[in-house]
């Protein structure tokens, strides 16, 4: 699989005051939670469940340590940090010989007269360079000469291949203090590419690449990986770098990163070189009896989940959802797309430099004036890249200005629109035709195709690793519509739905639904190609239902809401004990583990398990320390055990009646945490006493110390 150039432009500035560190990234300061108007599941087409079981409450990803991800490579190996030592037997040193005692050329590629001339260089304080005609020498021949010279002269002679008078020559110079040869010789029988596991906490893949590149002084473009991992988690994945001396990976410790399990391979990693991910997730404060939990887990194990794109795919802010920018790009409304990307949202913190810049642009319409507020050393982000493009381009040349945003990011916008249509159609398909194959459903002609070929790439906001840009790597597998006599040979897990594009086949019984959903945005079902090639939308297919593999779970009880419930790879490596359930503990947790293909979302698995809304607004209600009566009402009514979808719609439309009688009825529901005021207050105070410091990166400012800080105190040694 070819290695593609990977873009490393950051998505934007994070929250808090604009305090920069040595990486030129803004640091966070403590902020109060602000419950903004955000997207809800229904607005992105997520409305159905497979299960008819009751739903129950549980906090998803309350702490970053509750979400742990290990990459699974193409051979099925799970990336787990088990060894932080240098690989044995690796050496760049050559066997040393004495040039003084060697009169005859030691290499048949080095003529005798050249050898004598180079030896004579050593007898003078300053000498002219020695030139060897290399016109007929191959690259391997030149490498052999270079290694031979190194073996006899070490750092005293510097061989260089160059063009001189239109000819390829090798020049040999005597080393001086000003001219030092720091090159090394890669071992002959060792593959060129160094593969290693990167374990990281509170750091996404892009940031890890930037920090690692600075520590080992390697351009960030030289570091490759198979998939992207979320920031707010503990994750392990493979990286690769060409001809990197492994010692450099251990020479300088990078905060919140540990490196190990070094291997040497003939090929680099490329986006998409993974089979999936292993998730270990802690669900806290679960409000359900053990029997219901068991049934929900068995249901997901047997029946799977609806393969929706998760909420992260669309962005959280309702003012500028990702898919809306994609629609503008598909319509060729370039100015409108630019304005959305640079829009100053009502929730933007004006203490941040980037938001001051956006405000200036909104007031003046001048990119040049807005950029005057930017520091020359400001970390790159989408908004700044776009503004710089606008400043360089001709007036109203929005197309060329957009080119300053990396292509994967621009594709992410239009892919978000595809995802929106898929979600809506998946809900429609299940609602209208149930969970069994029907005549007209699409399936792969080759049943051995396990996962969809999607054009999803570099979605930086996902909790989960996205698929590679596979559409460009290989053609889409052929599909066919089921006939009546095919039905007995296929299951609901074979059914595909299209992601709209110009080269896609639509199932006849769903075509009208697709047309209505797409035309609602001013687009055509056929998605014809447009003049700007980048924004031509090729379609693809995705399975309606998904299944996770190796699903395991256990119930735990704990007393302190800030306790770690899952031992990390690093914790296991350093001998930490696995967290244990506390007998008669105050709170219940469920620890779930499963494997998932790289195109599916772990949050959608959890949604099916608990019948719980995964939108940010809903999750924030579970974590909100404010105890107003209307919030209590909304929180509990969003877990209506009989009508989860209807209740969510009522919350969305703001029609809930928060009368005193209704609140009292909800508070007295069996198993409700709110039924016991003292218990609720204890849980709330313990859970959120340090919430405001949770996301800060400033060293020493967070009360929730990273596990890596504890390891530093234990003085973990690497060899």
Secondary structure, DSSP 8 states (H G I E B T S, - for coil): ---------B----SSS-EE-TT--EE----------B--GGGGT----S--S---EEEESSSGGGEEEEEE-TTS-B------S--TT---------STT--S-SSTTS-HHHHHHHHHHTTSSS---EEEE-TT--HHHHHHHHHHHHHHHTTSEEEEEEEETTEEEEEEEE--SS---------TTS-SEEEEEEEEES--HHHHHHHHHHHHT--GGG-EES----SSSEEEEEEEEET--THHHHHS--TTEEEEEEEEESS---TT---EEEEEEEEEEEES-HHHHHHHHHHHHHH-EE----GGGG-SBSTT-HHHHHHHHHTT-HHHHHHHHT---TT--TTSHHHHHHHHHHHH--HHHHHTTS-TT---BHHHHHHHHHHHS-TT-HHHHHTTS-HHHHHHHHHHHHHHHHHHHHHHHHHHH-SS--TT-EEESSTT--S---B----TT-SS----BHHHHS----EEE--GGGGGG--GGG-EEEE--TT----GGGHHHHHHHHHTTT--TT----SSGGG----EEEESEE--EEEEEEEEEES-TTS--S--HHHHHTT-------TT-SEEEEEEEEEE-TTS-HHHHHHHHHT---SHHHHHHHH-----HHHHHHHHHTT-SS-HHHHHHHHHHT-----HHHHHHHHTSTT-GGGSHHHHHHHHHHHHTTGGGTT--STTT-SS--HHHHHHHTT----
